[in-house]
Amino acid sequence: MAGAHSHRRDRHAGPGHGHGHGHGGGADVRVTRGARAALLSFLALVAVATAVGVWQLWPDGEQVDALADSVPFAAEGVTFPTAEVVEVEPACADGDDGSACGQVVVLVDDEETRLTVPPQVLESDLTAGDDVRLVRTPGAEGEPARVSWFGVERTSPIWLMAGLFALVVVVVARLRGVLALIGLVFAGIVLWQFVLPALLVGESAVAVGLVGSAAILYVVLYTTHGFSIRTSAALAGTHVGVLLTALLGWLAVGATRLTGVADEGANTLTTFAPDLDFAGLLTCAVIIAGLGVLNDVTITQSSAVWELRAAAPGLSRATVFASAMRIGRDHIASTIYTIVFAYAGTALTVLLVLQLYGLPIADLLATEEIAQEVVRTLATSIGLVLAVPVTTAIAVATVPAGVADQDKAPLVS
């Protein structure tokens, strides 16, 4: 136990702190430098591959603009003005001709305009004084612009919720919460500026998903958890988990012959983005959907390994691995429920419609809508489960050796 202090001092050591010197009796601590060098080399290679991938897959801005111009809502001259509701008329009943019902009167640019709105909007407690968003489309030469309904103005409450979320995160997690929010903002930028445009112009959806995920992981993990071997082990385990998830998702999509076209949004994309590979897009969705939970379990496993080593410097690597895996199994069980319930929540409307059909479960699995959710859930869950032992093994290989390993490891002073 003479090297206990040295082990504790190395808990957050980076690559330049591969050994320590015990205070109790001057004993040298034996560590596996080869494992750390292999880990950092692997991460460096993945970082280079990610940078090359971003460079190769970066979307052509002119091509993206051309696609946007082909969409009516995004055409040149189309604006989305805010208007104030002046009067709300009741929803149309059977027999009404629609001339004096199912409409709202709004004030936009000091002019009152009468608009027909969806029935559910009138049932959402829309009242005079509320703000709504409209679509103003330029008319043909010599004709006035056309104004139509777009939706209720929801910007203020959404920003309020976002601000409350950020405040709670910062108050509870403090600096770590601030760093997590920075990582979240970066992830949003990567998705909006790289992943989505690259998919729209027809780049390989699987390649875009893998490259975008890798870029996000490097920044998010190191920003939130700091530069250390502990974080590097979690990052490597997450990379492996993402690759396994992508492979499983690709195989499952092919085996189930999913088309990726199952809702109105997909049908719209087939019209305005014909170069999209929808089966690949589904695999990309599987990759992105698994990022959060993979990051969660891998950083937990890596931290568990390092905390176990700090608490019990005398344990062998095999014992640390076994102990960390017991923690991992509990985490797997709870995370699997999280994934399933998250997907069930997002697909709740579809599930309700299918429930009305009264079909057996086996028949429901044959529908595109349900099969997509099942494939996403299972591929993500399998990748998650496999990432736990992989990350644990990487972390165990890179922590300082325990007393029980001293006779097996080479001496490094």
C-alpha positions in Angstrom: 0.0 0.0 0.0 3.1 2.3 -0.1 2.0 3.6 -3.5 -1.5 4.6 -2.4 -0.7 8.3 -2.5 0.9 8.0 -5.9 -2.2 6.3 -7.3 -4.5 9.0 -5.9 -2.3 11.7 -7.3 -2.5 10.1 -10.8 -6.3 9.9 -10.8 -6.6 12.9 -13.2 -3.2 12.7 -14.7 -2.9 13.4 -18.4 -0.6 11.6 -20.8 2.4 13.3 -19.5 1.9 11.8 -16.0 2.3 8.2 -16.6 4.1 7.4 -13.3 4.4 8.7 -9.7 6.6 8.2 -6.7 5.2 6.9 -3.4 5.6 9.0 -0.3 5.4 6.1 2.1 8.6 4.2 1.2 9.8 5.6 -2.1 8.5 2.6 -4.0 8.0 3.0 -7.7 4.5 2.7 -9.2 4.3 0.4 -12.1 2.0 1.6 -14.8 1.2 0.4 -18.3 2.6 3.2 -20.5 1.9 1.1 -23.7 -1.8 1.1 -23.1 -1.9 4.9 -22.6 0.2 5.4 -25.7 -2.1 3.1 -27.7 -5.2 5.0 -26.4 -3.9 8.4 -27.3 -2.6 7.2 -30.7 -6.1 5.8 -31.5 -7.8 9.0 -30.5 -5.3 11.0 -32.6 -5.9 8.9 -35.7 -9.7 9.2 -35.2 -9.3 13.0 -34.8 -7.4 13.2 -38.1 -9.9 11.0 -39.9 -12.7 13.2 -38.5 -11.0 16.4 -39.8 -10.5 14.9 -43.2 -14.1 13.7 -43.2 -15.4 17.1 -42.4 -13.3 18.6 -45.2 -14.4 16.0 -47.7 -18.1 16.0 -46.7 -18.6 19.7 -46.1 -21.7 20.7 -48.1 -21.6 23.0 -51.1 -23.3 26.2 -50.0 -24.6 27.0 -53.5 -26.2 23.6 -53.7 -27.9 24.0 -50.4 -29.2 27.5 -51.4 -30.5 26.0 -54.6 -32.5 23.4 -52.7 -33.8 26.0 -50.3 -35.0 28.2 -53.2 -37.0 25.2 -54.6 -39.1 25.1 -51.4 -42.1 27.5 -51.4 -41.6 28.6 -47.8 -37.9 29.3 -48.4 -38.3 31.0 -51.8 -36.9 34.5 -52.3 -39.1 37.2 -50.9 -41.1 35.0 -48.6 -41.4 36.5 -45.1 -42.9 35.4 -41.8 -44.4 38.5 -40.1 -45.8 38.5 -36.6 -49.5 39.6 -36.3 -51.8 40.3 -33.4 -55.1 38.5 -33.1 -58.1 40.9 -33.2 -61.0 38.5 -33.3 -61.4 34.7 -33.1 -64.5 33.1 -34.7 -65.8 29.8 -33.5 -64.9 26.6 -35.2 -67.2 25.5 -38.1 -70.0 23.1 -37.2 -71.7 20.6 -39.6 -73.5 22.6 -42.3 -71.5 25.8 -42.0 -70.1 27.1 -45.3 -66.9 28.4 -43.6 -67.7 32.0 -44.5 -68.2 33.1 -40.9 -66.5 30.4 -38.8 -63.2 28.7 -38.4 -61.3 32.0 -39.0 -59.3 34.6 -37.1 -59.0 38.3 -37.8 -55.4 39.5 -37.4 -53.7 42.9 -37.5 -50.5 43.0 -39.6 -48.8 46.1 -40.8 -51.8 48.2 -39.6 -54.2 46.2 -41.8 -56.8 43.7 -40.6 -56.8 40.4 -42.5 -59.2 37.5 -42.1 -57.5 34.0 -42.2 -58.8 30.4 -42.1 -57.0 28.4 -39.5 -56.9 24.7 -38.6 -59.7 23.7 -36.2 -57.3 22.5 -33.5 -55.9 26.1 -33.3 -59.3 27.5 -32.3 -59.5 24.8 -29.6 -56.1 25.8 -28.1 -57.6 28.8 -26.2 -56.4 31.3 -28.9 -57.8 34.7 -27.9 -57.7 38.3 -29.0 -54.4 39.9 -28.2 -52.3 36.8 -28.8 -49.4 36.9 -31.3 -49.4 34.6 -34.3 -47.0 34.0 -37.2 -48.1 34.4 -40.9 -46.5 33.6 -44.2 -46.4 36.4 -46.8 -45.7 35.2 -50.3 -44.9 37.7 -53.1 -47.6 37.7 -55.7 -47.1 37.7 -59.5 -46.1 41.0 -61.2 -48.8 43.6 -60.4 -50.6 41.3 -57.9 -50.6 41.8 -54.1 -48.7 39.5 -51.8 -50.6 36.5 -50.4 -50.9 36.1 -46.6 -51.6 32.7 -45.0 -51.5 31.1 -41.6 -48.2 29.7 -40.3 -48.6 29.1 -36.6 -49.0 30.5 -33.1 -46.0 32.7 -31.8 -44.2 30.5 -29.3 -40.8 32.1 -29.3 -41.1 33.8 -25.9 -42.2 30.8 -23.8 -39.6 28.6 -25.5 -36.8 31.1 -24.8 -38.1 31.3 -21.2 -37.9 27.5 -20.8 -34.4 27.5 -22.4 -33.2 30.2 -20.0 -34.7 28.3 -17.0 -32.9 25.1 -18.1 -29.6 26.9 -18.4 -30.1 28.5 -15.0 -30.9 25.3 -13.3 -27.9 23.5 -14.9 -25.5 26.3 -13.9 -26.8 26.6 -10.3 -26.7 22.8 -9.7 -23.6 21.8 -11.7 -21.8 25.1 -11.5 -18.7 25.3 -13.7 -19.3 21.7 -15.0 -22.8 22.8 -16.0 -21.4 25.9 -17.9 -19.0 23.7 -19.8 -21.8 21.2 -20.6 -23.9 24.0 -22.0 -20.9 25.1 -24.2 -20.6 21.6 -25.5 -24.3 21.5 -26.2 -24.2 24.7 -28.2 -21.3 23.3 -30.2 -23.2 20.1 -30.9 -26.1 22.2 -32.2 -23.8 24.1 -34.5 -22.3 20.9 -35.9 -25.8 19.5 -36.6 -27.2 22.7 -38.1 -24.1 23.8 -40.1 -22.6 20.5 -41.2 -24.8 17.4 -40.7 -28.1 18.6 -42.0 -26.8 20.5 -45.1 -24.5 17.6 -46.0 -27.4 15.2 -45.8 -29.6 17.4 -47.9 -27.1 17.6 -50.8 -26.8 13.8 -50.9 -23.6 13.0 -49.1 -23.4 9.5 -47.6 -25.7 9.6 -44.6 -23.7 7.0 -42.6 -20.4 8.8 -43.2 -21.9 12.2 -42.3 -23.4 10.7 -39.1 -20.1 9.1 -38.1 -18.0 12.2 -38.8 -20.4 14.6 -37.2 -20.7 12.4 -34.1 -17.0 12.1 -33.7 -16.5 15.9 -34.0 -19.2 16.5 -31.4 -17.8 13.9 -29.0 -14.2 15.3 -29.0 -15.5 18.8 -28.0 -18.3 17.7 -25.7 -16.3 15.2 -23.6 -13.1 17.2 -23.3 -14.9 20.5 -22.7 -17.2 19.0 -20.0 -14.9 16.5 -18.3 -11.5 18.0 -18.9 -8.3 16.6 -20.7 -7.3 13.4 -18.9 -6.7 9.8 -19.5 -10.0 9.1 -17.7 -11.9 11.2 -20.3 -9.9 9.8 -23.1 -10.8 6.3 -22.1 -14.5 7.3 -22.1 -14.1 8.9 -25.5 -12.5 5.8 -27.0 -15.2 3.6 -25.6 -17.8 6.0 -27.1 -16.2 5.9 -30.5 -16.3 2.1 -30.4 -20.0 2.2 -29.3 -20.9 4.6 -32.1 -19.2 2.4 -34.7 -21.0 -0.7 -33.4 -24.3 1.2 -33.3 -23.8 2.3 -36.9 -23.0 -1.2 -38.1 -25.9 -2.7 -36.3 -28.3 0.0 -37.6 -27.1 -0.4 -41.1 -27.5 -4.2 -41.0 -30.9 -3.9 -39.4 -32.2 -1.4 -41.8 -31.1 -3.6 -44.7 -32.5 -6.8 -43.2 -35.9 -5.3 -42.4 -36.0 -3.5 -45.8 -37.0 -0.2 -44.2 -37.4 2.6 -46.7 -37.0 5.5 -44.3 -40.2 7.1 -45.7 -42.9 6.9 -43.0 -44.3 10.3 -42.4 -45.2 13.6 -44.0 -41.8 15.1 -43.4 -40.1 12.3 -45.3 -42.6 12.6 -48.2 -41.7 16.3 -48.4 -38.0 15.5 -48.5 -38.6 13.1 -51.4 -40.0 16.0 -53.4 -37.5 18.8 -52.6 -34.3 16.7 -51.8 -34.3 13.9 -54.3 -30.7 13.0 -53.7 -31.4 11.8 -50.1 -30.7 8.2 -49.3 -33.6 7.5 -46.9 -32.4 4.1 -45.8 -29.0 5.7 -45.0 -30.7 8.6 -43.3 -32.4 6.2 -41.0 -29.0 4.7 -40.1 -27.7 8.2 -39.5 -30.7 8.8 -37.2 -29.7 5.7 -35.2 -26.2 7.0 -34.8 -27.2 10.5 -33.6 -29.9 9.1 -31.3 -27.4 7.0 -29.5 -24.9 9.7 -28.8 -26.3 11.0 -25.5 -26.8 7.6 -23.8 -23.4 6.3 -25.0 -21.7 9.4 -23.6 -23.5 8.9 -20.4 -22.6 5.3 -19.8 -19.0 5.5 -21.0 -18.0 8.5 -18.9 -19.7 6.7 -15.9 -17.7 3.5 -16.5 -14.4 5.3 -16.9 -15.0 7.4 -13.8 -16.0 4.2 -11.9 -12.7 2.5 -12.8 -10.6 5.5 -11.7 -12.6 6.0 -8.4 -12.2 2.3 -7.6 -8.5 2.5 -8.2 -8.2 5.6 -6.0 -10.3 4.0 -3.2 -8.5 0.6 -3.3 -5.0 0.9 -4.8 -4.2 -2.7 -3.8 -6.8 -4.2 -6.2 -5.7 -6.0 -9.3 -6.9 -4.9 -12.7 -9.1 -8.0 -13.0 -10.8 -7.1 -9.7 -11.3 -3.5 -10.7 -12.8 -4.6 -14.0 -15.2 -7.0 -12.3 -16.2 -4.3 -9.8 -16.7 -1.7 -12.4 -18.8 -4.1 -14.5 -21.2 -4.6 -11.6 -21.7 -0.8 -11.6 -22.1 -0.9 -15.4 -24.8 -3.6 -15.3 -26.9 -1.5 -13.0 -26.4 1.5 -15.3 -27.3 -0.6 -18.4 -30.6 -1.8 -16.8 -31.7 1.8 -16.1 -30.5 3.3 -19.4 -32.3 0.7 -21.5 -35.6 1.8 -19.9 -34.7 5.4 -20.7 -34.1 4.6 -24.3 -37.3 2.6 -24.7 -39.5 5.2 -22.9 -37.9 8.1 -24.9 -38.7 6.5 -28.2 -42.2 5.5 -27.0 -42.8 9.2 -26.0 -41.7 10.5 -29.4 -43.8 8.0 -31.3 -46.9 8.2 -29.0 -49.2 9.6 -31.6 -48.3 6.9 -34.1 -48.8 4.3 -31.4 -52.2 5.6 -30.6 -53.2 5.5 -34.3 -52.0 1.9 -34.6 -53.8 1.0 -31.4 -57.0 2.0 -33.1 -56.4 -0.5 -35.8 -56.6 -3.3 -33.3 -53.9 -5.3 -35.1 -51.8 -8.0 -33.3 -48.3 -6.9 -32.2 -46.7 -9.1 -34.8 -48.6 -7.3 -37.5 -47.8 -3.9 -36.1 -44.1 -4.7 -36.3 -44.5 -5.0 -40.0 -45.5 -1.4 -40.4 -42.8 1.1 -41.4 -43.6 3.5 -38.5 -43.2 0.9 -35.8 -40.4 -1.0 -37.4 -38.3 2.2 -37.6 -38.7 2.8 -33.9 -37.9 -0.8 -33.0 -34.8 -0.8 -35.1 -33.6 2.5 -33.6 -34.2 1.3 -30.1 -32.6 -2.1 -30.5 -29.5 -0.9 -32.5 -28.9 1.9 -30.0 -29.4 -0.5 -27.0 -27.1 -3.1 -28.3 -24.4 -0.6 -29.0 -24.9 0.9 -25.5 -24.6 -2.5 -23.9 -21.4 -3.4 -25.8 -19.8 -0.1 -25.1 -19.9 -0.8 -21.3 -17.3 -3.6 -21.2 -15.2 -2.0 -24.0 -14.9 1.3 -22.1 -14.3 -0.5 -18.8 -11.5 -2.6 -20.4 -9.9 0.5 -21.8 -10.1 2.4 -18.6 -8.7 -0.6 -16.6 -5.8 -0.9 -19.0 -4.8 2.8 -18.5 -5.1 3.2 -14.7 -2.0 2.7 -12.6 -1.3 -0.9 -11.7 -2.5 -2.2 -8.3 -0.3 -3.8 -5.8 -1.6 -7.2 -7.0 -0.3 -6.4 -10.5 3.2 -5.3 -9.4 4.8 -8.6 -10.2 3.2 -8.7 -13.6 3.9 -5.2 -14.8 7.3 -3.8 -16.0 9.0 -1.3 -13.7 8.6 2.3 -14.7 10.2 4.9 -12.5 
